């Protein structure tokens, strides 16, 4: 007889985000320098792309009696 267990999985993702920033500077060169130095205020961000690189089952453990009672209808 199979006994239900709780499995813990891991999902490794790469997320690409586009951020809009505001930089206060005297000229474009100074603004570019501040951009490279991360001297700015982020005013917005948006996820551009999300991709799953890898996924796996990391571990398992027996269900407690309470967990078994909670999920028993889903197990059949």
HELIX and SHEET records of a PDB file:
HELIX    1   1 UNK A   28  UNK A   36  1                                   9    
HELIX    2   2 UNK A   65  UNK A   71  1                                   7    
SHEET    1   A 2 UNK A   5  UNK A  22  0                                        
SHEET    2   A 2 UNK A  41  UNK A  62 -1                                        
END                                                                             
